[in-house]
Amino acid sequence: IDSVIDLKLQIGSVKEGLLCLRTLTDHFPEINDEHDEVYSLITRVTAMAYEAEYVMDSCLTYSYPLWYKVLWISETVENIKLVNEVVRETCERKKIDVTVHKVKKTSTFLV
């Protein structure tokens, strides 16, 4: 039961992380002076969204063991956090006023 609860929390973290990325990338038109950097970040964010979608769909569609699903989604959450950090740093460097929402930390311990 604890693993199922942890899985639900991880899924919530994926959603929150992707929403945060969306909020941050909404400000990209404001930093259009360096097209290559912005294009690169948009590509990373898009790839992260597709990866998250693939992981979520796979976890729902296939009968992987629960521990594997928790681990896979935890890894996706960490990847989203890394991309969020890069986007946030870029926005700060460009002096864009954005509100950064922290993705809540969830346990990856399996019971």
C-alpha positions as CSV (number, residue, x, y, z in Angstrom):
1,I,0.0,0.0,0.0
2,D,2.8,2.4,0.8
3,S,4.3,1.9,-2.6
4,V,1.0,2.7,-4.3
5,I,0.8,5.9,-2.2
6,D,4.4,6.7,-3.2
7,L,3.5,6.1,-6.8
8,K,0.6,8.5,-6.6
9,L,2.9,11.2,-5.0
10,Q,5.4,10.7,-7.8
11,I,2.8,11.1,-10.5
12,G,1.7,14.3,-8.8
13,S,5.3,15.5,-8.8
14,V,5.6,14.8,-12.5
15,K,2.5,16.9,-13.1
16,E,3.8,19.7,-10.9
17,G,7.2,19.7,-12.5
18,L,5.8,19.9,-16.0
19,L,3.5,22.7,-15.0
20,C,6.5,24.6,-13.6
21,L,8.3,24.1,-16.8
22,R,5.4,25.4,-18.7
23,T,5.2,28.5,-16.5
24,L,8.9,29.2,-17.0
25,T,8.8,28.6,-20.7
26,D,5.9,31.1,-21.1
27,H,8.5,33.8,-20.5
28,F,10.8,32.6,-23.4
29,P,9.5,35.2,-25.9
30,E,10.9,37.8,-23.5
31,I,14.5,36.5,-24.0
32,N,14.6,36.3,-27.7
33,D,18.1,37.9,-28.0
34,E,19.8,34.5,-28.0
35,H,17.8,32.3,-30.2
36,D,20.1,29.3,-30.0
37,E,20.0,29.1,-26.3
38,V,16.2,29.6,-26.1
39,Y,15.7,27.1,-28.9
40,S,17.9,24.6,-27.1
41,L,15.9,25.0,-23.8
42,I,12.6,24.7,-25.6
43,T,13.8,21.5,-27.2
44,R,14.9,20.1,-23.8
45,V,11.6,21.0,-22.2
46,T,9.6,19.4,-25.1
47,A,11.8,16.3,-24.9
48,M,11.2,16.1,-21.1
49,A,7.4,16.4,-21.6
50,Y,7.5,13.6,-24.2
51,E,9.6,11.5,-21.9
52,A,7.2,12.0,-19.0
53,E,4.2,11.2,-21.2
54,Y,5.9,8.0,-22.4
55,V,6.7,6.9,-18.8
56,M,3.2,7.6,-17.5
57,D,1.6,5.9,-20.5
58,S,3.9,2.9,-20.2
59,C,3.2,2.6,-16.4
60,L,-0.5,2.6,-17.1
61,T,-0.5,0.3,-20.1
62,Y,2.0,-2.4,-19.2
63,S,2.2,-4.6,-16.2
64,Y,5.6,-3.7,-14.9
65,P,6.2,-4.5,-11.2
66,L,5.1,-1.7,-8.9
67,W,8.7,-1.1,-7.6
68,Y,9.8,-0.6,-11.2
69,K,7.1,2.0,-11.8
70,V,8.0,3.9,-8.7
71,L,11.7,3.9,-9.6
72,W,11.0,4.9,-13.3
73,I,8.7,7.8,-12.3
74,S,11.2,8.9,-9.6
75,E,13.9,9.2,-12.2
76,T,11.5,11.2,-14.4
77,V,10.8,13.6,-11.5
78,E,14.6,14.1,-11.0
79,N,15.1,14.8,-14.7
80,I,12.3,17.3,-14.6
81,K,13.9,19.0,-11.6
82,L,17.2,19.2,-13.5
83,V,15.6,20.8,-16.6
84,N,13.6,23.2,-14.3
85,E,16.8,24.3,-12.7
86,V,18.5,25.0,-16.1
87,V,15.4,27.0,-17.3
88,R,15.2,28.9,-14.0
89,E,18.9,29.8,-14.2
90,T,18.5,31.0,-17.8
91,C,15.6,33.2,-16.8
92,E,17.5,34.6,-13.9
93,R,20.5,35.3,-16.1
94,K,18.2,37.1,-18.5
95,K,16.7,39.0,-15.6
96,I,13.2,37.7,-16.3
97,D,10.8,38.0,-13.4
98,V,9.2,34.6,-13.0
99,T,7.8,32.7,-10.1
100,V,9.5,29.4,-9.6
101,H,7.4,26.7,-8.0
102,K,9.4,24.0,-6.2
103,V,8.6,20.4,-7.1
104,K,7.9,18.8,-3.8
105,K,10.4,16.2,-2.7
106,T,9.0,12.7,-2.5
107,S,10.4,9.6,-1.1
108,T,11.9,7.0,-3.4
109,F,12.1,4.4,-0.7
110,L,10.2,1.2,-1.4
111,V,8.4,-0.7,1.3
